[in-house]
Amino acid sequence: MKTHSFDCEFIDEFPPVLVERMLYVSTLYASALHLCACGCGIKVVTPLSPDNWSIIFNGVSISLTPSIGNWSFPCQSHYWIRRGDVIWSDRWSDQKIEANREADHARRERHSTAAYQTAPTVSTPRKRFALWFRKLRP
């Protein structure tokens, strides 16, 4: 049976048995987990990060961005979770799915390369502090 809305539960560990209509969010594992909204019963894991999905919790309901495209599942369901409601989206063609996967992969590669290249070194601020501290000591 199709799910039309989700409640939200913030947890540390994911439960072994999932409840329908429940979106579990673990900040410890930076992931959200729910049963597919189409009713097929398959677990949907959405990693939370700037490169993957993000959530907005307004104190009552939750939104998940971007959409959830279960392209690897037999159901190939595609939906959004907005303020707890399921908003069904179009089914994508195989070509569109492949193009989206390639674009996601390229975006993640660019982000991880940029983050690695611009990562600040920890030793620089400490070194400056140590030199500054030595000047202050008599």
N, C-alpha and C positions, 0 to 999 in steps of 0.2 A: 504494500500500500504506500502511495506517495506521501512524503512528508511535506507539509505546507509551512511549518515553522520549527524553529529550534529554541530550546532553552539553553542556558549556558552554565557550566560549572567549572570553576577554577580549581585545579588539583595539582598535587606534586607528581603522583604516579598515576598512570592510566589504569583503569580497572580492567580486569580480565574479561568481563562481560559488559558490553556497551548497551545502553538503554536507547531505544529509538527516540528521535526528536531531541537528543541531548548533544550539544557541542561541548566537548571537554577541552579545556585549555590548560596546558602545563607550561608555566614560565620556567620551571626547572629544565625542561627539555626543549623549550622554545618551539612548541608544536601544538597544533590543534588536531583533534581526532573526533570523527563522528561516523555514523552509519550512512551510507549513500542515501540521498534524499529520494531516489527513485523507488526505494523499497527492496532492492536486490539483496541487502544485508551485508554488502562488502564494506570493510573498514576503509575510510578515507583519511589519510594523514596529510596535513598541510603544515610544512615547516614554516615557522615564523622568522622572517629576516628581511632585510632590505631587498634581497634578491628573490624572495619567494612571496609569501603571503603576509599580510598585516591584518591586525584586528583593531576594531574600535569598540570599546565597551562604554556605554553611556550611563552605567549604573543600573540599568534594567535589562537591556538587550545588547546583542553583539552583532557586528558586521564583519565580514571577511572579504578582503580584497586581494587579488583580482578574483574573477569567477573561478569556479571549480569545474574543470573539464575532465571527466573521468574517461579519457580516451583509451586507456588500457583495459578498462572493464568491458564485459560483454554488453552492458546497458548503454555505454557511451553517453551517460547523462551529462548535462551541462547546465549549471545554475549558479546564481549568486545567493549569498546570505546577507540580507540587508535588514538591520534592526530586528533580527530574529526571524524574519520572513524569508521563505524560499521564493526566489524569482527565477522562473525557468527561462532558459535561453535557447537559441537555435542549436541544432545538431550541426557539427562541422563536417566538411568533406575531409577525406584522407589527405588531400593536398594541403588544405588549410591547417590541419593538425600538424603535419610535418613541417610546414613553414613556421608555425608558431613554436614548435620545439626547437628548430634551428635558431630562431630569433632569441628565444630564452637562453639557449646555450651560449650564443655569442654575447649577449648582455651580461651573463654571469662571468664569462671569461674576462670581459672588459673591466667589470667591477672588481674582480679579485686581483687582476693585474694592476689596476690603478691603486687599490688599497695597499698592495704590497710595495709599490714603488714610492708611495707617499707616506709610508708608515714612519713616524718620528722615532728617533733612537732615544732610548731611556737615558743613556749615559750623558748626553749633552746638558740637559737641565741640572743633573746632579753635579756635573763637573763645574758648571758656572756657579752653583750654590756653594760648593766646597771652596772655590777660589774667593768668592765674596765673603764667606764666613772667616777664612783665614786672614783676610785684610782687616776684619773687625777685631780679631783677637789681639791682645797686647803682645 
